[in-house]
């Protein structure tokens, strides 16, 4: 049984992502919100104007206010210098005005629901500014949650250098004024501890132990060697190098035909040579884990571009939880300085390839395809990684630590019910 809720804070989730079922961020927040005691959590979400909300049935009674954010990119520059200056000033003025207006609504929403703590997810520039404004206005305890490094926003949201300086100052202010901070990797925790004087909690998405298929080793005599890939493809340089490497061996390893099986909303292929790619389309996270049971390994590419170094070094891909949750060895294809490299050193659940060279990629694939003992050891390491770092239990325990409550206050599996009482609004 869960403990009474009298000594836990009533929390307002302040986020640029609404809890739901549409993408990784929505699912991450859904699986935390549905575990928080009913009536003790609400959500103010300021989502991108082009984003549609995919509600979760488990959160039917969650009080939620959804607002659409204005375009965070600067206006297109006009030809003349004066025109460019006017465009920049107008964009900055409208952004600040929008933050003030959204802060007014978020503060009113928090007071309406008698909130005692702010849980701020800093997933865009405007959410960093909004968290600072709302915290200043309410004067409530705040915990912050970081998934991506704010340096990444300079490209995603077209943040200019002088704007980036102000953004980083606001980011530092929010972190230093947070009771606790959730981060996505040990490297991020170490850096933010040194930079901002905080004690971060590493909170990665967790999979249910029942989804960990430790015995799911495909027979070595299978006709095909199947490589699974799930989610969005960002690191096109690594992906193109993989295809080039496989073309060089005519898509055959150890007498088996190689197939890449892709699960996700998009598939981008630019090739003038034959490929063996099966596109399965979008699937739920649960379906993806189940279907990955029928592949041999999973492929995890990451950016090699120097401009992405900070992000690669501190961030951590959510795909890892899905892959290891399916009990599959991983081919990590990215720079040596990536946070994933240290994770794989601790849990050798596959092979790291730190090169775009075709021969190096093929050598890594052969190690997984041809060395049966190594493969089985990688499967065992995958199960260990899930148990120690990527399980639902670890996910929830660390979330509770960030909020400042005992994990026993969260709703257990046996007591899980839909939030059917209270208001549920998308305003």
N, C-alpha and C positions, 0 to 999 in steps of 0.2 A: 504494500500500500504506500501511497505517497503521503508525505507529511503535510500538515495544515499549512495554509499559505499566508498566515498572519505576519510572518517575519520576512517576507520577500518583497522587493520593490515592485510597484506598478510601473511598467516600462512602456515608453513610447519608442518604437522603432522608427528612426528617421533615415530614409534611404532613397537612393536614386533607382532602386529596383524594388518592385512590389513582390511579396511572397506569392508564388504561384507554381505553374508547371511548364512555362514556356521556354526557359533556358536554364543554364547552370546556376546563375545567381538567384533566380526565382526559386528553384528547387532547394538550394542551400538555405535560404531564408524560410521557406515553407517548413522544412524539416526541423528548424529550430522553433519557429513560432507555434507549431502545433504541439510541441512538448511543454511549452510554458503554461502554467496554470490558467485555466479559463477565467476571464474577467480581469486578469492582471497584466494584459498586454494589448496595445493598440498600435496602429501603424500610420505614419504620414509619409507617403511616397511621392516623390517628384520625379516622374519618369520622362524619358525623352519623348518629344512630341510625335515622333514617328513610330513609337513602340506600342503594340497592342498588349493588353493585359490578359494573361491566361489564368483565370482563377483556380484555386484548389478547393475541392469539395470539403476537405478536412478543416478549412478555415472559414466556413460559412458564417460563423458568428463573430469573427474577428472585426472589431471596429477599425475601419480603414478609410482614410481619405486619400484619394489619388488625384494628383494634379499633373498636368503636362508642362514640361519645362520648355523655355524658349530655346532657340538655337544658340548653342554656346560658342560656335565658331564666330570669328570676326567677320564682318561684312566683307564682301569682295572689294578689293581695293580699286579705286578709280584710277584713271591714267595719270592724272596730275598729282604732284606731291600734296597739294592742298586737299584734293579729293581723298587721297589715302588717309590723311590726318583726320579729316571729318568722319570718314568711315570708322576709324579706330575709336575716336572719341565717342561717337554715337553708340557703337557696340558696347563700350565700357559703361557708359551711362545707363543703357538699357539693362545690362547685366546686373548692375548694382541696384537698380530700381526693382528688378524682378526678385532679387534676393530679399529685399526689404518686404515686398508684398507677400512672398512665400513664408517669410519668417512670421509675419503677422498672423497668417492662417495657421501655421504650425503651432505657434504659441497659444492661440485660442483653442485649437484642437486638444493640446496637452492639458490646458486648464479645464476644459469640459470633461475630460476623462480622469481628472485628479491624478495626473502622472507624478511619480516620485523619482524617476530616473530616465535619462535619455540614452538610447543605444543608437549611436550614429555610425552608419556605414559610409565610409568616405570613398565612394566609387565614381566620383566625377568632380570637376572643379567647383561646380555650383553647390554640390553637397558639402564640400569642405567649408565654403563660405557660409552656407546655411547652418551647418552645425555650430560654427563659431557664433553666429548671430542669435540662434535659438538658445544656446547655452548661456550667453550673456544676458538675454532677456529674462529667462526663467530662473537662473541661478540654482538649477538643480544639479545633483551629481550626474556625471556623464561617463559612459564608456565608449570608446571608439573602436572601429573595426576596419582593418585595411586589407584589401584583397590584392590591389595592384599598386605599384609605386607611382606617386604623383608625377614623376618625371615622364611616365608613359603618356600622360594626358597631353603633353606638348604636341604630339602627332595626332592622337585620336580626336582632340578637340581644337586643334590648330591654335594652341596657346603660344603667344609670342614671347620672346625672351624677357621683356620687361614685365609682362603679365605673369610669367612663370616665377619670377622673383617674389611678387606679391602673393602668389598662390602658395609657394613654399613657406612663406612667413605665416600665413594663415594655417597651413597644415601643422607647422611646429606648435603654434598656439593651441590648436585643438588637442594635439597629443599631450602636451605638457599640462593641460588642464583637465585631462581625463583621469579618472580613478584607476582605470586599467585599460589595456589596449589589446585587442585580438589581432594577430598577424597570420600570414599564410605559410611562413617557413622559418626555420631556425636561423638562416642567414639574415632575414629581415628582422627577427627578434634581436639578434646580436647587434646589428647596425643601429636600430632605433633605441636600444638600451644605451648605447654609447653616445648617440647623437642627441637624444631628447631626455635622457635621465629617467626613463620609464622601465617597467618590468613587464614586457609583453607576454601574452599567452599564445602559443601556436595552435590555431584552430583550423584544421583541414577537414573537408567533407568526409564523412564516414559512411561506410557500407555496412549492412547488416551481416553479422557472422554467418547467417544461413546462406547468404549469397556467395560465400567464399568456397569455391569448388576446388578443394585441395587435390582431389583425385582426378581432376579433369585433364588427363594427359592423353592426347590423341596417339593412336598407335603409330609407331615409327614407319610401319609399312604402308601407310596411307598413300594414295596416288598423288595427292596434292599437299603442298606445304602452304598453309593459309596464314596470311598476315592480316590482323585486324586493325582497323583504325576507326575511332569514334570521335564525334564532335566536329567543331569547325577547324578548318585547315588554315593556320596563320603563317607557318614557316615554309613558304613556297620554295625557298632555296634548298632546304633539306629534302623536301618532297621531290623536287625535280632531280636532285642528285640520286635519290633512291631509285626512281624510275630509270635513270640513266644506267645505274649499276646493274639493275635487273635486265635491262635490254642487252647489256654486254655479255650476259651469260644465258641469253635467250630464254629468260624466265624459267630456268631449271636449276635446282640445287639437289645434289645427292640423288639424282635420278627421279626427282619429283618435280612436277610442274608447280610453279609459284603463282599464287593468287592473292591479290590484295582485296579484302572485303571491307567496304566503307559504310559506316553508319553515321548519318548526319543530315542537316538540312540542305547542304550544298556539296557539289563535287565539281572541282575545276581541273580539267585535263588539257594541257597544251603539249601535244606530242605528234611527231610525224613517223612514229614507229608503232608496231603492235604492242598492246598492253593487255594484261590479264587482270582487270579490275571489275569487281562486282559491287554495284551500288545498291544498298539496301534501303536508302531513304532515312527519314527521321524516325526514331523509335524512342519510347520512354526510357528513362535510366534503368528501370527494372528489366525491360525487354532487352536492352543493349547488353547488360551483364549476362543475362541468360544466353543470348545468341553468341556472345563472345566465347562461350564454353566450347563452341565448335570451331575455333581457330587454334593455330599452334602458338603464335606469339602475337603481341600487340606492339604497334609502332607509335612512338612518341617523339615527334620532331619539335625542335625549338630553334629560335632565331640564331643565326650566325653573324648577322650584321653588327658591326661595332656600335652603331647608334642604339641598339637594343641591350647593350651590356648590363646596364643597371637593372632593367626589368628581368632579364634572364638570370642574373645573379641573385636577386632577392625574391622574385615571385615563385610560385609553385603551381604546375598545371593540374587542374581538377581531373584530367584524364587518368592520372595515376591511380586515383581511388577506384575508378571504374575498371581499369585494367587489372589491378591486383585483386580487386574484389571478385573478378571472374577467375582468379587463380592462374593467370597467365604470365609467363615471362615477358619482359619488356625489352624492346630494342630502343634505348634512348639515343636520339640522334641530335646532338646539340653541343655547344661549347663546353670545355672542361670546367669553366668557372661557374656553370649553372648550379643552382641549388639542388637540382635533381641528382647531380653527380655525387654530392655528399650523401644524399639519401640512399643512392644505390650502393655506395661504399658500406654504409651501415647495414643495408638489406640487399644483398647481391641477387636481386630478383630478375636478372637478365644481363644484358651487355650494354656498355656505353660506347658509342661511336662518336668521336670528337672531330670528324673530318667530313668534308664534302667529296673526297676522293672516291671514285667508284670502286676501286679495288679494296679499300679499307671497309667500305660498307658491306661488300660481298663477304669479306672475311668474317665480319661480325655475324652476318646471317648464317654462314656455314657453321660457326660455333654453336649457334642455337639449333640448327637443323640436323647436325651430324653427331654432336657429342651428347649422347642420351643421358649419361650420368650428370653432366653439367646442367642439362635441361631439367632433370628431376630436382637437383639442388636449387635451381632457380624457382621452381614451383613451391618448394618448401619455404624458401625465403619470402616469396610473395605472401604466403599464409602468415608468416611471422610478422611481416610489415603491417598487414591488416590488423592483426591482433594487438600489436603494440602502438600503432600510430593512426590507422585508417579505419577503425571500426566505429560503428554508431555509438558505442559506449564511450570511447575516447572522445569523439566529437562532442557529445552532450556534456561529459564531465568537464571538458575544457571551456565550453560555453558557460556552464554554471560558474566556473572559476572566474571568468571574465565579468559576469554579472555580479558576482560576490555572494552566491548562495550555495547551498549544498546540492549536489546532483540529485539527491533523493527527493528534492522538491519538484523536479521535472516529472512529467507524465510518463509512466512506464508503459511498455508494450501492452501489458495485460489490461491496463486501464485506458488505453487510447480510444477516444470517442471524438466525433466531430464537434466542433464548436457551434452548437445549434442555437445557443441563446445569445442575446445581445444584438447590436446593430451590425450590419454589413453594408457598407456604402462605397461606391465608386463615384465620387463627386467631381 
